Amino acid sequence: MVGEDIGERLAGHWGTDRLHIEPFPGTAGKVRFDPALVLDVLRVMRDELQFAHLAMVAGIDWEKHREVLYALWSDERKQYILLSADIPAEAAHIESASSIYPSANWHEREAWELVGITFDHHPDLRHLLTPDGYKFHPLLRSFKLHEPETLEVKRRDV
């Protein structure tokens, strides 16, 4: 269950019309928020609520919309909290968290590359896992396997 202090502090900033707090087993809870609030919510989580470590940023394709999921850890509280924002599939972008949590850098690159979520103002949004110029997002539900591609495999003898 979300700690009362976390829920009250967040509701005190934005009310419950722009974010929704729900229990999530094994964590401090799950906070669903308006994507326009992403940087403000992350700053409050880090600066006021002591969630100093961003452990993960992930993207999920639900076909009609995409979900950006953040997992934050607090050493003081000894617990995780999940943050989630839904964004439209046809305009899948959200502000980059890397200015607040530098560890978001590679996670956001992976979500962009595999799920097609663009992180606005990301310092280095380029391919991490697929070749440069690769145009597909393999974790989208709409991604269809096509004819096999010829890939150059480099070998080194050790």
Helices and strands as residue ranges (DSSP letters): H 4-14, E 19-22, E 30-33, G 35-37, H 38-47, E 53-61, E 65-74, E 79-88, G 89-91, E 93-95, H 104-115, E 118-120
